[in-house]
Amino acid sequence: MKKWGQGIKDITPLQFTWINLQGTVLVLIGALIGLIVTFNKTWWLFIILCGSTFIAFTSLLQTIQKLIILYEFDRAMKGGTQNEQKQESTS
């Protein structure tokens, strides 16, 4: 358990967001499959899954935006963007 705790402390925000994205995709796939399965059988579960699908989709968009921002930040911290490197090499 101590080793697991140490591993969690060393995770970067980019890694955490990537893991969160994978989990969100799984939840969205499960909700969509649930919508297909319950379409004609139980209407009340279909309504709940519609709401769940909307929430999962907005969470997916949020996580993708966060991942893009963190990726750009990480790339900038490791040496800047390609445009900055081109400007430095030409001057």
NORDA-V882232 format. One record per backbone hydrogen bond with DSSP energy under -0.5 kcal/mol. NH is the residue of the N-H (numbers start at 0). CO is the residue of the C=O. E is the energy in kcal/mol with one decimal. If there is no record, write none. Layout:
nh,co,e
NH,CO,E
NH,CO,E
This chain:
nh,co,e
4,0,-2.1
5,1,-1.9
6,2,-1.9
7,3,-2.0
8,4,-1.6
9,5,-1.2
10,7,-1.0
15,11,-2.4
16,12,-2.3
17,13,-2.1
18,14,-2.2
19,15,-2.3
20,16,-2.3
21,17,-1.9
22,18,-2.1
23,19,-2.3
24,20,-2.2
25,21,-1.8
26,22,-2.1
27,23,-2.4
28,24,-2.5
29,25,-2.4
30,26,-2.4
31,27,-2.3
32,28,-2.5
33,29,-2.3
34,30,-2.1
35,31,-2.0
36,32,-2.5
37,33,-2.3
38,35,-0.7
41,37,-0.6
42,40,-0.6
45,41,-1.7
46,42,-2.0
47,43,-1.8
48,44,-2.5
49,45,-1.8
50,46,-1.7
51,47,-2.3
52,48,-2.6
53,49,-2.0
54,50,-2.2
55,51,-2.6
56,52,-2.4
57,53,-2.3
58,54,-2.1
59,55,-2.1
60,56,-2.2
61,57,-2.2
62,58,-2.4
63,59,-2.4
64,60,-2.3
65,61,-2.3
66,62,-2.5
67,63,-2.3
68,64,-2.2
69,65,-2.6
70,66,-2.5
71,67,-2.4
72,68,-2.3
73,69,-2.7
74,70,-2.5
75,71,-2.3
76,72,-2.2
77,73,-1.4
78,75,-0.8
79,74,-0.7
79,75,-0.9
84,80,-1.8
85,81,-2.2
86,82,-2.0
87,83,-2.0
88,84,-1.8
89,85,-1.6
90,86,-1.2
